[in-house]
């Protein structure tokens, strides 16, 4: 490349517009206007943190249940990593 010549790398002509790709049946466009939690009053959101956090969440949720919080009232359960595992156990009953 010589001084003053235009760059021919992939970022030089990137306009932000992507060419349409053939559908593989897996990818779906994201609807950013969707209101996923609309109409739901109660949600249980659980984070990650490995085996230690699984034990902590189970103890915490057990304490909530002993104090009269019915976890079955949650209309939406969301979890990441360890929280996904605990959330699946909670929703299974």
Buried (B, 14 or more C-beta within 10 A) or exposed (E): EEEEEEEEEEEEEEEEEEEEEEEEEEEEEEEEEEEEEEEEEEEBEBBBBEEEBBEEBEEEBEEEEEEEBEBEEBEEBBBEBBBBBBBEBBEEE
